[in-house]
């Protein structure tokens, strides 16, 4: 059995389309990470009479975003 070239794997998507998919996935990952950091920042900087409610809400929200952006 011949050893497969790791640089060329045929999955039914052209090289040009794979490159475009990689670009778009990179944008999505960057947007997800930005949302995570922004939400986490809100979580740590909540003040005022709704502190506890908002603190918990942002903690839940950034936890969900963290899971959606990870490889778990």
Secondary structure as UniProt FT lines:
FT   TURN            6..7
FT   HELIX           15..44
FT   TURN            49..50
FT   HELIX           51..68
//
